[in-house]
């Protein structure tokens, strides 16, 4: 089973599309910059899984700004 579940992640970030974007950007950051995972003992060994665990633990968040909306 997927950990964390999509349902629990959607309580943290309101859209599946935003969830994918935030997780992908964080995973790329961890991969390219060899950044450490903010979760002390991640379940996943892959970057995207670790990013999703960070979102689930509220260590990674997304706040929409006016720049993110098209005019």
Protein Blocks (a to p, Z undefined) as FASTA:
>chain_A
ZZddfklmmmmpmbfklmmmmmmmmmmmmmmnopacfbfbafbfcfklmmmmmmmnopac
cdddfklpcZZ
